[in-house]
Amino acid sequence: MAAQDTKAIIFDCFGVLYLGAHRALEERWPKHAVELDNLTRQLDYGYMDKDEYCKVAASIVSSSPQKIEGILKSEHTLNSPLITYIEKELKPHYKIGMVSNIGRGWIQNMFDEYLLENVFDVVVQSGDEGVTKPHPQIYELCAERLELETDECLFVDDLPENIAGADAAGMRGIVYGNLYDLKKEIAEVVP
């Protein structure tokens, strides 16, 4: 992908825009890790919404839905320095997207209305689409909604397998480690 061809930068949510434990519940209740992992996959594919997920998870671990939701909310922190970089340095020059393996009803808990409406041009959630990363279809869908070809998009994710999915869709990918390295890598790829 030539630098002048990049018109959009698309970010993953968990591990990039949001930092923290991806498997907070499994870590707290390791005896139920397999059941909770399967439940999370159902959520990511959109087979249930946030409220149903919290109810079922609570029944699995003998807790309350409110405690489950509270744990999930507290285990993640907005990557404010990255959001500032996106707003100040990237948004003026590129379309900004987000592709996340996330169930229906969760994204509003993670990002306020301002960010969802003013920073991101497109937000593609697996729970709404019934397809998760690393399947190439979810990246293609994001590019389509940005009104771009996949080779005009750069994708940033913390998991190499998700970068491989983006590559298979025709996007160039960067594995996220930290903001300092990301800035250097983006500077090498885009003007």
Secondary structure per residue as TSV (DSSP state, phi and psi in degrees):
chain	resnum	aa	ss	phi	psi
A	1	M	-	360.0	122.6
A	2	A	-	-75.0	148.2
A	3	A	G	-55.7	-41.3
A	4	Q	G	-69.5	-13.6
A	5	D	G	-84.6	-15.4
A	6	T	-	-76.1	120.0
A	7	K	-	-119.0	-11.9
A	8	A	E	-146.7	147.7
A	9	I	E	-123.2	125.2
A	10	I	E	-113.9	134.5
A	11	F	E	-116.9	147.4
A	12	D	-	-79.4	157.2
A	13	C	T	-85.2	-72.1
A	14	F	B	-76.0	123.4
A	15	G	T	96.3	-10.2
A	16	V	T	-127.2	-74.6
A	17	L	T	-73.3	-30.3
A	18	Y	E	-122.1	132.6
A	19	L	E	-109.5	149.5
A	20	G	E	138.0	-168.2
A	21	A	-	-73.8	123.3
A	22	H	T	-76.9	-27.1
A	23	R	T	-120.7	49.3
A	24	A	H	-57.3	-43.5
A	25	L	H	-69.7	-41.7
A	26	E	H	-62.3	-34.7
A	27	E	H	-69.6	-35.9
A	28	R	H	-75.9	-33.3
A	29	W	-	-127.7	71.9
A	30	P	G	-61.0	-27.9
A	31	K	G	-66.2	-19.2
A	32	H	G	-111.2	15.3
A	33	A	H	-57.2	-43.3
A	34	V	H	-66.0	-45.3
A	35	E	H	-61.8	-42.8
A	36	L	H	-68.8	-36.8
A	37	D	H	-63.5	-44.3
A	38	N	H	-62.2	-38.5
A	39	L	H	-64.8	-42.3
A	40	T	H	-63.0	-38.2
A	41	R	H	-62.8	-40.3
A	42	Q	H	-62.3	-40.5
A	43	L	H	-63.6	-46.3
A	44	D	H	-61.1	-34.4
A	45	Y	T	-83.4	-3.2
A	46	G	T	84.4	17.4
A	47	Y	S	-76.2	-11.9
A	48	M	S	-152.4	163.2
A	49	D	B	-100.8	-179.0
A	50	K	H	-57.7	-47.0
A	51	D	H	-63.2	-43.8
A	52	E	H	-64.3	-41.6
A	53	Y	H	-57.4	-48.3
A	54	C	H	-62.8	-38.1
A	55	K	H	-64.9	-47.7
A	56	V	H	-67.7	-43.5
A	57	A	H	-60.4	-42.0
A	58	A	H	-61.3	-40.8
A	59	S	H	-67.9	-34.2
A	60	I	H	-64.2	-42.7
A	61	V	H	-102.7	8.3
A	62	S	T	57.6	55.7
A	63	S	-	-134.0	-167.8
A	64	S	-	-107.4	151.3
A	65	P	H	-57.7	-35.8
A	66	Q	H	-65.0	-39.4
A	67	K	H	-66.9	-40.4
A	68	I	H	-61.0	-49.3
A	69	E	H	-61.7	-41.1
A	70	G	H	-62.0	-41.2
A	71	I	H	-62.6	-46.5
A	72	L	H	-64.3	-39.5
A	73	K	H	-66.6	-40.8
A	74	S	H	-78.9	-15.9
A	75	E	T	-82.8	-7.0
A	76	H	E	-123.8	146.6
A	77	T	E	-130.8	133.1
A	78	L	E	-60.4	132.8
A	79	N	-	-81.7	77.0
A	80	S	H	-57.8	-41.7
A	81	P	H	-60.7	-37.7
A	82	L	H	-67.8	-43.1
A	83	I	H	-59.6	-43.0
A	84	T	H	-61.8	-44.2
A	85	Y	H	-59.4	-44.2
A	86	I	I	-61.5	-49.4
A	87	E	I	-62.2	-47.4
A	88	K	I	-83.6	-38.3
A	89	E	I	-108.5	-31.1
A	90	L	I	-97.8	-46.0
A	91	K	T	-55.4	-37.6
A	92	P	T	-64.4	-17.5
A	93	H	T	-118.7	-19.4
A	94	Y	S	-135.6	152.4
A	95	K	E	-71.2	146.8
A	96	I	E	-121.1	127.7
A	97	G	E	-124.6	166.8
A	98	M	E	-136.3	134.1
A	99	V	E	-124.9	123.3
A	100	S	E	-138.2	139.8
A	101	N	-	-80.8	94.1
A	102	I	-	-149.4	141.4
A	103	G	-	-76.0	163.4
A	104	R	B	-59.9	138.6
A	105	G	T	89.4	-1.8
A	106	W	-	-96.1	-32.9
A	107	I	H	-59.8	-33.6
A	108	Q	H	-67.9	-22.9
A	109	N	H	-77.1	-22.4
A	110	M	H	-92.7	-35.4
A	111	F	S	-129.2	138.6
A	112	D	-	-76.0	168.8
A	113	E	H	-58.8	-38.3
A	114	Y	H	-57.5	-50.0
A	115	L	I	-62.8	-45.2
A	116	L	I	-64.7	-33.4
A	117	E	I	-95.2	-26.8
A	118	N	I	-111.8	-24.4
A	119	V	I	-94.7	-44.9
A	120	F	-	-96.4	127.3
A	121	D	S	-76.9	-32.4
A	122	V	E	-145.2	137.1
A	123	V	E	-126.0	118.7
A	124	V	E	-111.9	119.3
A	125	Q	E	-111.9	129.7
A	126	S	H	-56.6	-38.8
A	127	G	H	-62.8	-28.9
A	128	D	H	-81.7	-26.6
A	129	E	H	-101.8	-19.1
A	130	G	T	74.6	19.3
A	131	V	-	-143.0	138.9
A	132	T	-	-115.0	161.5
A	133	K	T	-67.8	142.3
A	134	P	T	-99.3	21.2
A	135	H	S	-63.5	128.8
A	136	P	H	-54.5	-27.9
A	137	Q	H	-58.7	-36.5
A	138	I	H	-70.0	-33.5
A	139	Y	H	-72.2	-40.6
A	140	E	H	-61.7	-39.3
A	141	L	H	-63.4	-42.5
A	142	C	H	-63.6	-46.5
A	143	A	H	-59.8	-42.9
A	144	E	H	-60.1	-44.2
A	145	R	H	-69.5	-25.4
A	146	L	T	-81.1	-4.8
A	147	E	T	61.3	44.5
A	148	L	S	-134.4	164.5
A	149	E	-	-83.4	153.9
A	150	T	G	-60.3	-33.2
A	151	D	G	-74.8	-1.1
A	152	E	G	-96.9	3.6
A	153	C	E	-116.3	143.7
A	154	L	E	-112.3	133.1
A	155	F	E	-116.4	135.1
A	156	V	E	-119.8	122.9
A	157	D	E	-148.2	154.6
A	158	D	S	-86.2	-10.2
A	159	L	-	-108.6	122.2
A	160	P	H	-55.7	-34.9
A	161	E	H	-65.8	-30.0
A	162	N	H	-75.0	-32.2
A	163	I	H	-66.0	-39.5
A	164	A	H	-61.4	-38.9
A	165	G	H	-64.3	-40.9
A	166	A	H	-63.8	-43.7
A	167	D	H	-58.6	-42.5
A	168	A	H	-63.6	-27.9
A	169	A	H	-83.4	-9.0
A	170	G	T	103.6	7.2
A	171	M	-	-95.4	151.5
A	172	R	E	-85.8	143.4
A	173	G	E	-126.1	151.9
A	174	I	E	-126.1	129.2
A	175	V	E	-82.2	122.5
A	176	Y	-	-80.9	129.2
A	177	G	S	-118.5	-49.2
A	178	N	-	-158.6	166.5
A	179	L	H	-66.3	-40.3
A	180	Y	H	-57.1	-50.5
A	181	D	H	-66.9	-37.2
A	182	L	H	-60.8	-44.6
A	183	K	H	-58.2	-43.1
A	184	K	H	-64.1	-44.5
A	185	E	H	-66.8	-40.6
A	186	I	H	-64.3	-40.4
A	187	A	H	-60.8	-30.9
A	188	E	H	-74.9	-26.2
A	189	V	H	-97.4	-38.8
A	190	V	-	-122.3	155.5
A	191	P	-	-65.1	360.0
